[in-house]
Amino acid sequence: MKRRSVVLLPLLLLLTASPAGAATGDLGHDISYPQCVSGGPATNAPTTGSFGVVGINGGIATYTNPCLQAQLTWADTLAQPPMLYANSGNPGSASTFYWPTAGARDPALCVNPTSNTDPGCAYDYGWHVAADAVAKASALTQGAAFVKGLTWWVDVEIANSWVGNGRTDAADVQGMVDGLRSAGVAEVGVYANGNDWPAVTGDAGLGTSAYTRGTSAAYRTAWAPYFAPKYPIEDGPVWFAGLNDLAGAQARCGTTSLTGGERLLAQYDDPDSAYDGDYRCADRDLTAPTASLTAPTALLVTTGTTKVAWTASDAGGSGLASYDLRRANAPYNGGLGSWAYTRRLLGTSTTVTSPSRGYTSCWYVQSRDAAGNVSALSNRRCVIQPLDDRDLAGSSGWTRTTGATAWYAGSFSTATRLGATLSKTGVRTSRLQVLAYRCPTCGAVTVLLNGTVLKTISLASSATGRAWFALPGFSLRTTTVTLRVASSGKAVRVDALATSGVV
């Protein structure tokens, strides 16, 4: 941000409606307190350019730009919507604005407020600085809804106060990003140059030269005892600072950004203006990627883990960055519960814990590109972990065998008496499969729903061993499932019952 002082002349500026979108490749300027005299309005404001970026603070995070109202009013007369930027910094426990107390979750856990290397305390400071910036902007005549709908930037400059610990200072920036987004700001990115960003966020102890998409896992591990990022820094856009000229800004747009996030703006020295020029990168990716689940491929699972895999593509050009996985579980007697999220997976597969006995698990995946675009929900895939034979109530005539390691859950039930039953009440289902033993001398078993025959299964076969027997499909219902021996004097061995009302 240029720190030039200029002679200010009063401007009468009218507030106009801003267009909903913004073009790429256009030019604008940024403006803040250095272009302000004695609290007067912004003057000598650029008459060229299609957008303006306005600083909220007076150079320090908790100070106010005395010309904020007038400068935002000027920026709102331009063709494209304004943007706002807020100063960041991490003064540590010396802060006179705010600092959390020991054990506070405000919202991160601050363990040791006397330490300048506690990431939770720094995150909380950044969160509250963000809240202060939102309050300052929301008090303007444009109102809270207007300013929260704009793109905001977290200004990261080495000239501000930092404790000099990369993981802690980066936690402060993460706190500002999360605080702004949680307050309702639509889009939040970072402003920095190629020297300041690594100087503030690099951490030799983590083996990193800067916080980037590629190194973010190390920071999240270090932060895990204190907080989990809500909106990872690298998912937001980047505003490159301090390029020498327009050509340099245009060239910088085509390179990797500081964080691995979207390349949105590049600032350059405009020799014809008291204001920095800004170029909106023409290669901005506005196209959402796609994602598709490819595994699990088998519907039934009898092991403790399940592999979930997917494919994705990105036609927008910024490149695939990460994946969010959704999972919900349904018991044998109910529907799917709430969806739980595993966010920011970097690979295209993961091994997860299988559902519990008698449960169905279902997954969706979404892909995210480096520009922050998120795909639609993928196709859904589910697996069923069956009920064990011991989960079914048995009538007289059944013998339970346990410790049978070759059988599901180590047990099976045997009967030879005609009419002996295994049953389960309250089953919400539209699909059934029975795992039973077949052999040349085996008997038969009838499957009933609320006493109505669904199918009789013959277990007599030249093949020997356990096999899954799929039952005809039927409409979703809550019912009592009964397995009734349909033969006399011939062994019927039942190992498991797979049931689901969601697949």
N, C-alpha and C positions, 0 to 999 in steps of 0.2 A: 504494500500500500504506500503510495507516495506520501511523503510527509511535508509537501510544499504548502506554504501559507500563501494565500492569494487575497487580493482586495475583494471584499464582498459587496455586491450591489443588491438591493432588494429585488426579489422576483415575485411576481403575482402568478401563481401556478394553480391551475384548475385540476381537480381530481377527475380522472377519466377511467372508464372501465378498461380492464386489461383483457387481451385475447387469451383464450384458454391454452393455446399451445405456444411453442417457440421453435423458430427455424434453426437449422444448423448452418454453420459457416457465416453467421452474421457477427457484427461488431458492436461493442458497447464499452462502458467505462465503469469504474468503481469509484466511490466517493465516501468520505467520512469526516471525522472531526478536524483533520488538518486543513480542510477547505472551509472552515468555519471561523468567524471572528465574533467574539463577545456574544456568543449565543445567537447570532443572527442567522438568517436563512442561508442555504447554499446559494452561491452566486457564481457567475462565470461558468455555470454548468454547461457541459458540452452540448452543442447544438446538433452534433452528428451522432450516429449510433442508434441502435434499435432497442437497447436494454441498459439498465443500470443496476449496479450492486452497491448496497448501502450498508455502511458499518453501524452497528448498534451501539458499540462502546466507544469510550474516549481513550483508546489505546490500552487500557487495563480492563480485565474482564468485568469488574463490578462497577466501573465508571460508565457514565451515560454520554453519548455523543450529543452535545447541546443542539445540534442542527438535525437531529434524527427525523423529526416531523417534516421539516421542509425538504430534506433530501429524499425521503421516501415519496413525498408528493411529487417532486420533480421526476423521479424514476417511474412513477406510475403514469406520467404523460407520454411515455415512450411506447413504441409499437409492441414490444414484448413485455411480459410480466416482470416486475422487479425481482431481485434476489436480495437476501440479507446475509451479513456475516457477523459472527460474534467472536470476540477475543477469548482465547483460552489461556491457561496457565496453571501451575501447581505450586503455590508457595509453601505447601506443607503445613505443619502444625503452627507456623508463624502467622497463618492467615488471621486477619481481623474481621473478615466478612462472615465466615462460617467454617467450622471444623467439627466433625462428629466426636462423640464421646465413646469411651471404651465399651464394647459389646453392643453398640448401636447398630441397627439394621436400617439405614436411612438413605437408600434402600439396601446397599451392600453392607456386609458385616465389617465393621471397623474393630479390629482386635486391639491394636496398640496405637492410640492417637498421638502418643509422644514420638512415634517413629515416623520418619519421612519415607520409609520404604514399605509401608503397609498399603497394598493395592486397594483394599476395601475403603480405607479412609479417603484416598485420593479419588476413587470412583464417586464417593458421596459428595466430595467437594465439586467435582465436575458436574454432577447431576444438579446440584443447587445453583451453580453458576448458570446452567442452562435454564433453570426455572426463572432465575432473575432476568435473563435476557428475554425470555418469552413474555414476562410481565411488562418489561419496558416497551416491547414492541406492541403488545396487545393494548396498551394504554393510549396508543395513537388514534387519531380520528378514523383511520381505516378499519380499526377493530380487530379483535382476536381472530375471527374466522378468516379474514383477509390475510393477515400475516402468517397464520399457520398453514395456509394453502400455498405458500411460496417455497422455493428452494432456499435452504439455509446452509451456510458454510461455517465450520469450526476453524478459526484462524489459528494456526500453529506456527509460532515464530520463536526462535531461540531468544529473542530480545525480551520476551516475557519471563515471568518467574517460573523456574522449574527446579525440582529437587535434585535432578541429575541421575535418577535411577530409571532406566528405560521402561521396565515393566510397570513401575508405579506411575510415571508420567503418561505412558500409553493408557493406563487404567483411567486416569483423569480424562483423557480425550474420549475414551469409550463411555465414561459416565456422562459427558456432555452430549454425545451422539444419542445415547439411550434416553437421556433426560428430555432432549428436544423431541425425539420421535414419540416418546410416551406422552408428552404434552400435546401431541396432535399435529406436529409439524410434518408436512407431507414428504419432504425429501431432505436428507441431511448428508452433506459431504465434507471433505476436509480441504483446506487451503494451506499450502506449504510449498517450499522450494526444495530442490534436490539436496541441499545441505542441511536445512533446518529439520526436515522430517527424520532423517536418521540420527541427527544429533539429539533430538528429543526422545525418540522411541527406541533407538538401538540399545541392546542389552547384552554385554559380553558374557554375563553369567548364564544367559539363555543361549548363547552362541549365535546371536542374531545381530545384524548390522542395522536393521530397521524393522518396524512392524509392517508386514506385508501379508498378502493372502497365503503365501507359501510358508511364512513363519508363524502365522497366527495360532496354530495349534500349541506351540510352546508357551505363548502368552496365556492362552485359555487354561492350560494345565496349571500355570503359576497362579492364575486368578481363581481357580476352582474353589479353594476353601472360603473365598470371600464373596464371589458373585459369578454369574454366568452372563455373558453379553446378550442383550435382547436384540440388538440390531448391529451385528459385527461391522466394524469400521470399513472393512474391505468391500462390503456390499453396497456402500454408498459411492457417489461420484467423487471425482478429484478435480480441483482447480489448481493448475500449475502456476506458481508464482515466479515473477521476476525474469521473464525472457527479455532479450535485448530489443527485439523488433517484431513486427507482425510476421515476417517470414519465419523467424525462430519459433513464434507461438504456433504457427500452422504446422511446422515440422514436429514440434513437441507433441501435438495431438496424435500423431501417428505412432508414438512409441508406448512402451509399457508405462502405466501410471505409477505413482509413488506407492500405492497400496495394493495394486492389482485390480482396483475398482474401475468404474467407467471413466473415460477421459471426457470431461464435459466442457471445461473452460481452460484457457491459457492466457495468462496476463502478460502484457508486454509494455515496454516504455514507449509511450506515444510522444514523439518529439514536438508535436504541434499542440499539445494540451498540457494543462496543469494536472491532468488526471491520467492514471494508468489506463491503457487500453485493454480490452478483453475480447478474445476471439472465442466464439462458441464452436467447439470442435465439430467439423463436418462429418466425422465418422461415428457420430453417436449412434449407438445400437438401441433401437426402440422395439425390436422384434423379440417376442418371447420364445424361449427354446421349447423343445418337446421332450417328453419322457415316456417310457413304456416299461412295465415290469415284465421280466422274462423268467423269473423264478420266485417262489417255488413252483415246480412243475407237477409234483405229486400232491393229490388232495389229502391223503392220509399220512400222518407222521406218528411214529412210535418211539422216536429218539428225543433226546433232551435239547437238541439244537436244530435250527432250520436255516437254510441259506436263502437270503432274499437278494435278487440281482435285477439289474435294469440296464436299459440302453437309453441314450439321449442324444440330441443333436441341437445345434445352434446355427440357424441361418443368418442371424443378425451380425455375426462377425466378431463379437467381443470375446467369444470363447466360453465354454462351459466352466463353471467355477465350483459348484457344490450341489448337494442334493439334500432334500428334506424328506424323511420317511415318516409316514403316518401308520399307526397300528391301533386296532381296536379288537377287543375280545368279547366273545359271546359264550355264556355257559350253555349246557345242554337244555336248560329250562328257561332261556331268555334270549333277548336280542343283543345286538352289539352295544357295548358301553361307549364311553367317551373316547375320542381319538387322542392318543398320546403321540408326541413328536420326538423324533431324533433329527436334529438339525445339523446342517453344515457337514455332512458326510462328504469326503473327498474322493472316495473310490466309487466303483459301480457295482459293488456287492458288499454285503455284510452278513455275518452269522449272528443270529438272534436266538434267544431262549424260545423253545417251542411252547405252544399253549399248554396249560395244565390239563390233566386228565378230564375228559368230558367237555373240553372247551374248543371253540373255533377261533383262530386268529386270522384277521384280514389286514392287508396292507395296500396303501397307495404310495406313490413316489412323485415328487415334483423336482424338476431341475431348475437351477439358478445360473444365469450367465454373469460375466464380469461386469455387465452394466446394471446388474440388480434386477433384471427382468426374471419373472418366475413363470414356469410353465403351468398349464392347466393340470389338474389331477390326472394321473395315469390311469390305465386299466387297473382293476382290483384283482388281487389274487389272495386266496385263503387256504388254510390247512386245518384239518380236524385231528385232534388228539382223542382217540376213542375212550369210551368208558371201559373199565376192566370188568371181567365177569363178576368180580367181587363187589362191584358197584350195583349189581342187579340183585333184587331180593329173590331168594330161591325157595321153592316149595320143598316138601319132603321128596326124597328120591334123588337128590343131587349130592355129589361128593365134591368138596373143594380140595384142590391140590395146590399147595404153595411150594415155594423154593424151586420152581421149575424154570431155570434160567433161560431156557430156549423159548419160553412163552412170553407173551406180552405181560408186563408188570410182574412176571414171575409166578403166574398162577393160571389155572384153568378149572372149569367145572364140568363134571361128567354125570350123565344119567342114562339109564336104560329103561326106565319105567315110562310107559305110555301115559301122556298127560302131565308129566312133571313140567313145571314152569319156572322160568326166570323172568322177572318183570321190573320195569322202571316206570314210576308214575311222574306226571308233570313234565313230560318231554315235549319241548317246543321244536318241531322238526318238519322238514319236507323231504328228507333224504335219510336213508338208513343203509348201513352195510354191516354184515355179521362176519366176524373172524371165527372160523370153526375148523375142526380137524376132519379131513376126508380120508377114507380108506375103503378097500373092497367090501368090508363087512360092517361099515358104519351105517347108522340109521338115518332118520330124517327129522327136521324140525320145522314147525310152522310159525311164521311171524304174524302177529295180530296187532291191530291198532284199536284200542278200546273194545276188544273182543271180536272185531271183524277181521277175517283172514285177509292178509295182504299177499302172502305167498308161502308155499311149502318148499323147503330147500332139501333136496336129497344130498346126503353126504357120502353116498356110495360112489366110489370111483376107483378106477385102476391105479390112479395116482395116489400117493400117500403123503400126507403132511398138511399143514395149515394153509387155508386159502380164504381170501375175502370173497364174500357173496353179496353182490349189489342187489338191492330190492327195487322194485318199480317205483318211480317218482310219484308224488302225490302233493296235494295242496297243503300249504303251511297250516299246521294245527298244533294245539297242545293236547297230548294224549297219553295213554298208558301203553307202552310198548311191551309186548309179551312174547317170549320165545317158548313154545310148547312142544315137547317131544311128541312126534307123530309116528313113532315106530315102537315096537315092543321087543325087548331083549337084545337090542342092538345099541351099541355105544353112540351117544351124542356128546361131543366134547366142544364146549363153547369157550372161546378165549377173550373176545371183546365185542363191543357194539359201538359202531361209529354213527353219530347222529349230529345233524346241524339244521338250523332253521335259517341260516343266512347265506348258504351257497347251494 
